[in-house]
């Protein structure tokens, strides 16, 4: 059963210009300053690294719980 909350990293509203390129393919273009974009992606990176640490810790806890339960069921079968 999935117990983790949904966590959006990038839920910002952006203004996009939508149009067709020279080959007739749909494309979007946004105007954004490079420094702002870099800062935004650094924030995303920090958020994702924190989530990675959190999930790795939870995985270690689950692995330890599983090991204890397996050992308990093996000793009960003896």
MOLIN-V902142 format. One record per run of one state. SS is the DSSP state (helix for helix, strand for strand, loop for the rest). FROM is the first residue (numbers start at 0). TO is the last residue. If there is no record, write none. Layout:
# MOLIN-V902142
ss->SS from->FROM to->TO
ss->SS from->FROM to->TO
This chain:
# MOLIN-V902142
ss->loop from->0 to->15
ss->strand from->16 to->19
ss->loop from->20 to->24
ss->strand from->25 to->28
ss->loop from->29 to->32
ss->helix from->33 to->76
ss->loop from->77 to->77
